[in-house]
């Protein structure tokens, strides 16, 4: 978008800072109850599961999404899932298959745990 708008800026990607259990550090985390907080790491666990499936040779990202969505929806603390998607990290175009033409993919997700919307993402090497 910065390039499309001809903005003279450089976007620098940095690592996600995480709690010990993998939950991305966010000001939103304070809205989680103690029980919700203990279960919030499900989001990061699902990102890691997606990465493991790709590393183990699964190319069908729709299949991975179905498995991840099932895992999230089975968790009683996840009230709803806004999205779980695979995107090109540079263009943000949706990726349907883990092909070698992509060096990496962005797995991104947003879920509601209680009244708190949590977002997270992870770069997955193809």
ABEGO torsion letter per residue (X at the ends): XAAAAGBBBBBBBBBBBBBAAGBBBBAAAAABBAAAAAAAAAAAAAAAAAAAAAAAGBABAAAAAAAAAAAAAABAABABBABBBBBBAAAGBBBABBBAABABBBBBBBBBBEABBBBBBBBBBX
